[in-house]
Amino acid sequence: MSNSSSVSEFLLLPFADMREQKLLHFALFLGIYLAALLGNGLILTAVACDHRLHTPMYFFLLNLVRLDLGCISTTLPKAMANSLWDTRAISYQGCVAQVPFIVFFFDAEYSLLTVMAYDRYVAICKPLHYGSLLGSRACAQMAAAAWGSGFLNAVLHMANTFSLPLCQGNAVDQFFCEIPQILKLSCSDAYLREVGALVFSVSLVFGCFVYIVVSYMLIFRAVMRMPSEHGQHKAFSTCLPHLAVVSLFLSTGIFAYLKPPSISSPSLDLVVAVLYSVLPPAVNPLIYSMRNKEIKHAVRKLFEYIFLQQK
């Protein structure tokens, strides 16, 4: 293969070799996918229908839910279809479409988690200025900036990745089209352009990470100075779900891309990819609803409304 135009399809890494195991994996991931759709869909509908939850915190949560739905819907359906139909193939056009969507949803979600850290910082450390700093216009601008950063990164990486000539076969050692795995198929020094784009993305990720860490250091310092235990408990209850989501998102991603090469293997890379691409979107609704009485109340009202409508 002299260049990328001669590649008509890519071969993705299967979850298993035996047909029975592939069907088992299909059933497992179908259950996870449906649970993610149900959990995120319930939060999306409940928050949108409950006017008491039309606040900056829940506005950002709605955006996070949309990104989670997009993230898991970009990678998992194709992998499930391949397991069901006993194939590994994804078309060149399908791979070209999958890469920017993956980059877009992951980058936008990380940027949004950074914005949500700012929301919690203002709510706890500067409560008197919350309304002025996080008005409807400011919230819309910050959400748009998060989505916009994901879009720009997606266009940058797609343009760089698929402009490279590919001559190392068409087998991608991952269950979706992941940029590092596609770069392994390149036979040109032009891959340095994509490395430069990755360095730029890593710099942004590190900057957001530092901002989140500093924000929570200030938040925890402010919470510990609160004279009331009830106030401390309430502050922690609004921060811990976000912190748990950030920790899950970062820990799985960092391990996936920064683990030592000595322990790297296709099977381990597959498991880790499932952890960082499938687990957070599926678990986030549970994290946000577990200790949030307002979310639980909104979901309960939604079910009551649906039940009454059926009667």
Secondary structure, DSSP 4 states (H G I P E B T S, - for coil): --SGGG--EEEPPPS-SSHHHHHHHHHHHHHHHHHHHHHHHHHHHHHHH-GGG-SHHHHHHHHHHHHHHHHHHHHHHHHHHHHHHT--EEEHHHHHHHHHHHHHHHHHHHHHHHHHHHHHHHHHH-GGGHHHHT-HHHHHHHHHHHHHHHHHHHHHHHHHHTTS-B-S-SB-SSSS--HHHHHTTB-STTHHHHHHHHHHHHHHHHHHHHHHHHHHHHHHHHHHT-S-HHHHHHHHHHHHHHHHHHHHHHHHHHHHHHS-GGG--HHHHHHHHHHHHTHHHHHHHHHHHHS-HHHHHHHHHHHHHHHHHH-
